[in-house]
């Protein structure tokens, strides 16, 4: 059964339960379908690898380790910045590239080396930041600096925006508060902007960005468990978790059909659609679940551990 046909079946009937394990829902394969040996396991972190309380459960870590021992390379794909992704990789005990900043940056954690980064052209960066200003949204611009450097830039702090100020306060030690950073769009590299506010405001901001720059940028509206506010991310149109995974797949000689991708939010949707096997968590938005080949049960019912055992280790 082709990927396209499976997606049509999923859209028509989302969760026909055919798995022998609790909490794993799947589209029944064609009788003659050949089971693929997957070579990359692309894993979102928050809400996927980690449970909704931000905990890496022992059974999840062991299942990922079993997949790695079976020759399936785990790749963490996250909206987190590099510094915040590193401890999760260390907890898993894996030495693999990290796809960070919703796919705008790929890092080698062994040497803190940048493998790929989707920099904005300075002229496009200026247009994006003009939209932030016109919409009254202070901007966060994430940076790609050594681990002892700053993680992001903001023009001022505090701003009076409680959600934005909360984000900066919690990360102040890693914040470069510089009123003139926008004057260096040519000299500096900018690859990931975000605004932070209440959900309705962020959805309206996303709509404004897309109305002005459709086809030139990707936007994602996400809720991080670590902050009160909702985040609207803006990255280059050819960037994203799936684009970054494809970059690694090409380096390793792996086909897209040999990738399994698991996620739970809108910035995971392209990799769930593009991968040979795309899996959504049961708490993912309907738009994400509707394009998945499988829908996983929640962490209390096995979650990723069950999925890996059922769909990958055979």
C-alpha positions in Angstrom: 0.0 0.0 0.0 1.5 3.3 -1.0 2.0 6.2 1.3 -0.6 8.2 -0.6 -3.2 5.5 -0.4 -2.6 5.1 3.3 -3.1 8.8 3.8 -6.5 8.6 2.0 -7.6 5.7 4.2 -6.6 7.6 7.3 -8.5 10.7 6.3 -11.6 8.5 5.8 -11.3 6.5 9.0 -8.8 7.8 11.4 -8.2 5.1 14.0 -9.2 1.6 13.0 -7.7 -0.5 15.8 -5.8 -3.4 14.3 -2.8 -3.5 16.6 -2.3 -6.3 19.1 -0.9 -3.8 21.6 -3.0 -1.5 23.7 -3.1 2.1 22.5 -1.7 1.5 19.0 -4.0 2.3 16.2 -3.1 1.7 12.6 -4.3 1.5 9.0 -4.5 -2.1 8.0 -1.8 -3.0 5.5 -2.5 -4.6 2.1 -2.3 -8.4 2.3 0.8 -8.4 0.1 2.5 -5.3 1.5 6.2 -5.8 2.2 7.3 -4.6 5.7 10.0 -2.0 5.3 13.2 -2.1 7.4 13.4 1.5 8.7 16.8 3.1 9.1 16.0 6.4 10.8 13.7 7.1 13.7 12.9 10.8 13.8 11.5 11.7 17.2 9.9 14.9 18.4 10.9 15.6 22.1 8.2 17.4 24.0 4.9 15.4 24.2 6.4 12.5 22.2 9.7 11.2 23.5 8.9 12.9 26.8 5.5 12.5 28.3 3.2 15.5 29.0 4.9 16.1 32.3 8.3 16.4 30.6 9.5 13.0 31.8 11.5 10.5 29.8 10.0 7.2 30.9 12.4 4.3 31.4 10.3 2.1 29.0 10.5 4.8 26.3 14.3 5.2 26.7 14.8 1.4 26.5 12.6 1.1 23.4 14.7 3.8 21.6 17.8 2.0 22.7 16.5 -1.3 21.3 15.7 0.4 18.0 19.3 1.8 17.9 20.7 -1.6 18.6 18.6 -2.9 15.7 20.3 -0.5 13.3 17.6 2.2 13.3 19.3 5.6 14.0 17.4 7.8 16.4 17.3 11.5 15.5 15.8 13.9 17.9 13.8 16.6 16.1 12.6 19.4 18.3 11.4 23.0 18.4 13.8 23.4 21.3 17.0 25.3 20.9 20.2 23.3 20.9 21.1 23.9 24.6 17.8 22.5 25.7 17.9 19.5 23.4 21.4 18.4 24.6 20.3 17.0 28.0 17.6 14.9 26.4 20.1 13.3 24.0 22.5 12.7 27.0 19.7 11.0 29.0 19.0 8.7 26.0 22.7 8.0 25.7 22.7 8.5 21.9 25.4 10.2 19.8 23.5 11.5 16.8 22.8 14.8 15.2 20.1 17.0 16.8 17.5 18.7 14.7 16.7 21.9 16.6 14.7 25.1 16.3 11.8 23.3 14.5 14.2 22.1 11.8 16.1 25.3 11.1 19.3 24.0 12.6 21.1 20.7 12.7 24.0 20.2 15.2 26.6 17.5 15.9 26.6 17.3 19.7 29.9 15.6 19.9 31.8 18.7 18.7 29.0 21.3 18.8 29.4 21.5 15.1 26.7 23.0 12.8 25.8 20.5 10.0 23.1 22.5 8.4 21.3 25.8 9.1 18.5 27.6 7.2 19.6 31.2 7.4 17.2 33.9 6.3 18.4 36.2 3.5 18.9 39.6 5.1 16.2 41.2 2.9 13.6 38.5 3.9 14.7 38.8 7.6 14.0 42.5 7.4 10.5 41.9 6.0 9.7 39.4 8.7 10.9 41.8 11.5 8.9 44.7 10.0 5.8 42.5 10.4 6.7 41.8 14.0 7.0 45.6 14.6 3.8 46.5 12.7 1.9 43.8 14.7 3.3 45.1 18.0 5.1 41.8 18.7 8.6 41.9 20.2 10.8 39.3 18.4 13.1 36.6 19.7 15.9 35.7 17.2 17.7 32.5 18.1 21.4 32.3 17.5 23.9 29.6 16.7 26.8 30.3 19.0 29.1 28.1 21.1 27.7 26.5 24.3 29.2 29.3 26.4 27.5 32.0 24.3 24.0 33.5 24.2 21.1 31.4 22.8 19.0 34.2 21.5 18.7 38.0 21.0 16.0 40.4 22.0 15.9 44.2 21.5 14.6 45.0 25.0 13.5 43.5 28.3 11.1 43.8 30.0 8.6 44.7 27.3 5.3 44.8 29.1 4.2 41.6 27.2 3.8 39.2 30.1 4.2 36.0 28.0 7.3 37.3 26.2 8.8 38.6 29.5 8.2 35.3 31.2 10.2 33.5 28.4 13.1 35.9 28.7 13.0 35.8 32.5 13.3 32.0 32.6 16.2 32.1 30.1 17.8 35.4 31.0 21.3 34.0 31.6 21.2 32.9 27.9 19.7 36.1 26.5 21.5 38.8 24.6 19.5 41.9 25.2 20.8 44.3 22.5 18.7 47.2 21.2 20.8 47.3 18.0 20.8 43.7 16.9 18.4 44.4 14.0 21.0 46.7 12.5 23.3 43.7 11.8 21.0 41.6 9.6 23.7 41.3 7.0 26.6 40.5 9.4 24.7 38.1 11.7 22.9 34.8 10.9 19.2 34.7 11.6 17.3 31.4 11.1 14.5 31.3 13.6 12.2 34.1 14.9 9.4 33.8 17.3 6.6 35.8 19.0 5.0 34.9 22.3 1.5 35.8 23.5 -1.9 34.4 24.1 -3.2 31.8 21.6 -5.7 34.0 19.8 -3.1 36.8 19.3 -0.6 34.3 18.0 -3.0 32.8 15.5 -3.8 36.3 14.3 -0.1 37.1 14.0 0.5 33.9 12.0 -2.3 34.9 9.7 -0.7 38.3 9.1 2.7 36.8 8.4 1.2 34.3 5.9 -0.9 37.0 4.2 2.3 39.0 3.6 4.9 36.3 3.0 3.0 33.2 1.9 5.4 30.8 0.2 8.4 32.5 1.6 8.2 31.3 5.3 6.9 28.5 7.4 4.9 29.4 10.5 3.9 27.2 13.4 1.7 28.1 16.4 2.7 25.9 19.4 2.1 25.6 23.1 5.2 24.8 25.1 4.7 23.1 28.5 7.5 25.3 29.9 5.8 28.6 29.4 2.4 30.2 29.9 2.2 31.8 26.5 1.7 30.4 23.0 4.6 30.7 20.5 4.4 31.6 16.9 7.6 30.5 15.1 8.8 31.8 11.7 11.4 29.9 9.7 12.4 29.8 6.1 10.0 28.1 3.7 12.4 25.3 2.8 13.3 24.6 6.4 11.6 22.4 8.9 12.0 19.1 10.7 11.4 17.1 7.6 13.8 19.1 5.5 16.5 18.6 8.2 15.8 14.9 8.4 16.1 14.6 4.6 19.5 16.3 4.8 20.7 13.7 7.2 19.1 10.9 5.2 21.0 12.0 2.2 24.3 12.0 4.1 23.6 8.5 5.3 22.2 7.1 2.0 18.8 6.5 3.4 15.6 6.8 1.4 12.6 8.8 2.6 10.6 5.6 2.7 13.0 4.2 5.2 12.3 6.9 7.8 9.8 6.6 10.6 8.8 9.9 12.1 6.8 10.4 15.3 5.4 13.7 16.6 2.5 15.5 18.3 2.3 19.1 17.0 2.0 21.2 13.9 5.7 21.5 13.3 5.8 17.7 13.1 3.2 17.5 10.4 5.5 17.7 7.3 7.8 14.9 8.6 4.8 12.7 9.5 3.4 13.2 5.9 6.8 12.8 4.2 8.2 9.8 6.1 7.7 6.2 5.0 5.9 5.7 8.3 4.4 8.7 10.0 3.0 8.4 13.5 1.1 10.9 15.6 0.6 10.9 19.3 -3.0 10.5 20.4 -3.1 14.0 21.9 -1.8 15.6 18.7 -4.1 18.1 16.9 -6.7 16.6 14.6 -4.8 18.0 11.6 -1.7 16.0 12.6 -3.6 12.8 13.4 -5.5 13.0 10.1 -2.4 12.6 8.0 -0.6 9.9 10.1 -0.3 6.3 9.2 -0.5 5.3 12.9 -1.9 7.0 16.0 -0.1 6.1 19.1 -1.7 5.6 22.5 -0.7 7.9 25.3 2.4 7.4 27.4 0.4 5.7 30.2 -0.6 3.0 27.7 2.8 2.4 26.2 3.1 5.3 23.8 6.3 5.2 21.8 7.5 2.0 23.5 4.5 0.1 22.1 4.8 1.7 18.7 8.5 0.8 18.4 7.9 -2.8 19.4 4.9 -3.2 17.1 5.9 -1.3 14.0 9.7 -1.2 13.9 11.1 -4.2 15.7 9.9 -7.3 13.9 
